[in-house]
Structure formats: structure tokens, C-alpha cells
Amino acid sequence: MENFSPANCIQDLQYFGEFGGVNPSISDSSTYTFLSAKTMSDTFEGNIEGCYLYSRHSSPSNLYLDQALAAMEGTETANVSASGMGAITPTLMQLCSAGDHIVSSRTIYGGTYAFLKNLIPRFGVKTTFVDITKLDVVEAAITPATKVIYCETVSNPLLEVADIRGLSRLAKKYNLKLVVDNTFSPLSVSPAKLGADIVIHSLTKYINGSSDTVGGVTCASKEFINSLKNVNSGASMLLGPTMDSLRSASVMKNLRTLHIRIKQHSHNAHVLADKFEQDGLKTVYPGLRSHPSHELYKTMINPEYGYGGMLTIDVGSLAKANELMELMQQRNLGYLAVSLGFYKTLFSAPGTSTSSEIPLYEQATMGLTDGLIRFSIGLDNDIERTYQMMKACMIELEVLETQNISL
Ligand SMILES: *Cc1c(COP(=O)(O)O)cnc(C)c1O
């Protein structure tokens, strides 16, 4: 990949506030005045750039964040939304009509899975769920009705890696749109540069990074984003998952430190993954040589940002997982909470939480075991100290002994 530097693209954005402020002014209005009535009707018809009409469609604050996230992903433009699901669902509804078909990874965020499995079929759109790491299986699932290939760069919660270049070749061959949820790997991976047509994020996670809001974005071509925002037929405009301007201004400020945070999350997670694996724990982390897609992922990442802040370990049973998480929380090593990308470590057992939408028998076939703990590793300054404290918890609960016996 030719030296694409997403962090430089963010840094190079220069916004001034209305009175020369170093942060852009926040547009605290839902509606906008026009000096002439003619301009208003032209704006309604989408003929005038730079005029605002109504904030469900666009607001100056949201456009700043749109522009920054488009720069980060290397797409023409973007559209922020009130949540990650508020980006995913309108995007898929815009791309598909009754009778159409989606080929999706089977290891995706639980909410996206539930939408594809339970909600959008009511509007006549069917989905086939596949093992996204097998390109031949993906290709075999494509039918004449298929419109979209959907995946996550690094999947939740099993950290499977999608071969975005390979999937993009398939998408081009069959004239499909490749939609990639890049929530787990901002800056590390630039899916549009690898051939994705549309890149989505839940801003709730790393990009905002302080677990104080939900938010989302769709990054794509001008043509597609305009279709999403069309006043007559756009799924974002008509379903209305609009981000509030005050919030987009605060997300924008957090975005400015994303590169520093991602490097620290990746560093810390890599250190812990190495040590957990050496201790004999079944550890999944894309930076480990034991990860089935390690070599592939190496060819996909912008290397300075590393392999990300997410890892999983398997401690054998749900009861053990719960005991360990409760003890780690007591010792202030992090929080027993869903979500990710926070400055403190977060941990949860995906089978009973974020992936509980996925039926138990399907969880088993995808390798989502009971004893799995998903970690979003925080920004800890002294990760060696954190490791020692985590290991003490594991020794106290005999987690490591159980593992060694079962090996
Ligand atoms: C959290 C998450 C979502 C949903 O985002 P919300 O902001 O909670 O609506 C989608 N995809 C992935 C990978 C996520 O982790």
C-alpha cells in the first residue's frame, strides 16, 4: 500500500472557530435562515453547496467531523450518525431492496447480526452468513440477487481477519458493494485503500475513546453519501439517526488524539497477549504468530499502529470467566463492562453479553466458547505492573492450573 497516513490526514485539517478559536465553532441550531426564498428552494433540491437547511440533513459541526473521518479513511466524504447501528442499518437499507441478498460474515457485532437475521428479512432482504476467512465459501454464497458483501475488518468477538483485498476482488467480479465495519481497527487498517466501497465505524469505541457517548459514521463516495441524505429517498435522512452537533464537536476533539491512543492500546495488548500465551492460556490476538490470519493481517495494517487493543483468552468455563472478571474489577484492573476502546481496560464474556443475540448452537459452531473473555486493553502506563496483577488474580483462582491440565 502506498504510504497512506491516516493520522497525517487528520492532523492536516485546519479548522478555525467563528472568532478565531482553535476549535471550530459548534453550530447550535436545528434550522437555518435564508436571505432569499429562491436559495431555500434550490437548497431543498440539493443544488447549492454550503447552505444549511435543517440539521437532520447536515449541520456545520457534523460536516467537520464527516470531513475528518473521510480524511482518515481516504474516502471522498462521510456521514456521521447517532450510533454505529445508526450508520450500519441505513447504509444496508440504502443498498438493498426487497428481493435482494447479502453475504455476511457470521462473526459480526451482535446488533448487526440481529438486524440481518431478524429485522431486515421483514423488508424482503435475505442474508447468508459465511466464514468470511474462506474466499471460496464467500464466492459460493453469491447469487444473482446478491448486492452486498458485509464484514468487519477484525471481527467481534473472535478477532477473525477479513481479507479485504480478496473480498474486494470478488465484489468487483460480481458487481457488489463491499461494506466493511472497521470499528476494531481505526488507523491500523484503511479498508477503502484495500478496495472496500464503504467503511463504517461505531465512533462509540476507539474513535471517541472515552465511553461517554454513542456515535457512528459511514465513509464512502459522494454519490453514495448523497443518496443516504437525499430528502426524498435517503435512508439516513428519512430514518433520522442524526448525531447532535454538540456531540460531534466533542468526538472531533477526541479524534485528534486517536493516533497516540491506538499506539498505546496496541502496545499494551501485544505485551499482554505474548505473556498470556507464554503462560499457557489459549489466547487470540492478531499480533500473535499463532493467530491463523497473522501473516495476512501484517500485509493489511499501517504498521506503526500495531495489531490493536483487543484480545481474548479462554479460561475453560463461564463460571471461571465470571470469577476472574469480578476479581480483576475488584483489584481495579478494569471494568466488567461491554464495549471497547476506553482508556481503562474493559472485559466481558461475549457468549452471555455482546453476542447473546447469536443462538447457542451457532456460537458453538463458530468457536465462541463459554469460557471466552474479551478484553479491550486500556492505556495503562505500566503494562508490566498490570500483567503481574492480572496474573496474581489468575493464580489465586487457579485459572492457569486448569489450563495446563486441559492442554
Ligand atoms: C459497538 C459496535 C457496533 C454498534 O455500534 P453502536 O455505536 O453501539 O450502535 C457495530 N459494530 C461493531 C464492530 C461494534 O463494536
The ligand as an SDF file (V2000), in Angstrom:
LIG
                    3D

 15 15  0  0  0  0  0  0  0  0999 V2000
  -20.4100   -1.4260   19.0450 C   0  0  0  0  0  0  0  0  0  0  0  0
  -20.3170   -1.8980   17.6660 C   0  0  0  0  0  0  0  0  0  0  0  0
  -21.3050   -1.5940   16.7180 C   0  0  0  0  0  0  0  0  0  0  0  0
  -22.5450   -0.8260   17.0810 C   0  0  0  0  0  0  0  0  0  0  0  0
  -22.2580    0.4870   17.4310 O   0  0  0  0  0  0  0  0  0  0  0  0
  -23.1650    1.3790   18.4120 P   0  0  0  0  0  0  0  0  0  0  0  0
  -22.4250    2.6560   18.4690 O   0  0  0  0  0  0  0  0  0  0  0  0
  -23.2580    0.6550   19.7170 O   0  0  0  0  0  0  0  0  0  0  0  0
  -24.5100    1.4830   17.7650 O   0  0  0  0  0  0  0  0  0  0  0  0
  -21.1330   -2.0500   15.4340 C   0  0  0  0  0  0  0  0  0  0  0  0
  -20.0540   -2.7690   15.0720 N   0  0  0  0  0  0  0  0  0  0  0  0
  -19.0870   -3.0900   15.9470 C   0  0  0  0  0  0  0  0  0  0  0  0
  -17.9250   -3.8850   15.4890 C   0  0  0  0  0  0  0  0  0  0  0  0
  -19.1790   -2.6660   17.2670 C   0  0  0  0  0  0  0  0  0  0  0  0
  -18.2270   -2.9970   18.1470 O   0  0  0  0  0  0  0  0  0  0  0  0
  1  2  1  0
  2  3  1  0
  2 14  2  0
  3  4  1  0
  3 10  2  0
  4  5  1  0
  5  6  1  0
  6  7  2  0
  6  8  1  0
  6  9  1  0
 10 11  1  0
 11 12  2  0
 12 13  1  0
 12 14  1  0
 14 15  1  0
M  END
$$$$
